[in-house]
Amino acid sequence: MTSSSMSSEPPFRCSVCRARQTLRETCRRCQADLRLVVHAHRRAAYVSTQLEKARQSGDRDRETILAAELRWLGQTR
């Protein structure tokens, strides 16, 4: 992965210096390594999409697992 940002992702704050920026692997202000934060945000977006698909298809077991993962990632749905 590169440190370039993706324009489709919402802005967020650096967990170190609190600078508001797009989701990127390195903070634009303090140069903190944010790779784990980026990975968690992207994983949450993916899981959220999969959760919606599971709900639409009626797959309750998968829905339960995905909802639990979203809660673990700090996202509520």
C-alpha distance (Angstrom), angle and dihedral (degrees) to the residues before:
residue distance angle dihedral
M1 . . .
T2 3.73 . .
S3 3.77 128.6 .
S4 3.78 92.7 -114.9
S5 3.77 116.6 117.3
M6 3.77 127.5 -121.6
S7 3.80 113.8 -127.1
S8 3.82 93.4 -146.9
E9 3.80 91.7 64.4
P10 3.80 120.6 90.1
P11 3.81 121.4 -113.1
F12 3.78 117.9 -95.8
R13 3.80 139.0 177.2
C14 3.79 125.2 -101.6
S15 3.79 108.5 -109.4
V16 3.83 90.2 -137.8
C17 3.81 107.6 43.1
R18 3.83 99.3 9.7
A19 3.83 93.6 -125.8
R20 3.81 111.3 163.4
Q21 3.81 110.0 -124.1
T22 3.76 145.0 132.9
L23 3.77 117.4 -76.6
R24 3.80 106.2 -79.1
E25 3.79 137.4 151.6
T26 3.81 95.0 -117.2
C27 3.80 125.3 40.4
R28 3.79 111.8 -112.0
R29 3.82 91.2 -140.3
C30 3.82 110.0 33.9
Q31 3.84 99.0 18.2
A32 3.82 91.5 -128.2
D33 3.80 115.5 167.4
L34 3.82 104.8 -108.0
R35 3.80 98.7 170.4
L36 3.81 94.0 119.1
V37 3.81 91.3 48.7
V38 3.80 90.8 49.8
H39 3.80 91.0 47.9
A40 3.83 91.8 50.4
H41 3.83 92.3 48.7
R42 3.78 92.6 48.8
R43 3.79 92.4 45.1
A44 3.81 90.2 51.0
A45 3.82 90.4 51.3
Y46 3.80 90.8 50.1
V47 3.81 93.7 46.4
S48 3.79 90.3 47.5
T49 3.81 90.5 55.1
Q50 3.80 91.4 47.1
L51 3.82 90.5 48.3
E52 3.80 90.7 55.0
K53 3.82 90.4 50.1
A54 3.82 90.8 49.4
R55 3.81 90.3 50.9
Q56 3.79 91.8 49.3
S57 3.79 92.4 49.6
G58 3.80 93.8 44.5
D59 3.82 94.2 -119.6
R60 3.81 97.4 152.9
D61 3.80 96.2 175.2
R62 3.81 92.9 54.6
E63 3.80 90.3 42.4
T64 3.81 90.6 56.1
I65 3.80 92.9 49.3
L66 3.81 93.7 47.0
A67 3.81 93.4 46.2
A68 3.81 89.3 52.2
E69 3.81 90.9 50.9
L70 3.82 91.1 50.4
R71 3.80 89.9 51.9
W72 3.81 89.6 49.5
L73 3.81 89.5 51.4
G74 3.80 89.3 53.2
Q75 3.78 95.7 -106.6
T76 3.77 123.3 123.0
R77 3.73 125.4 -155.4
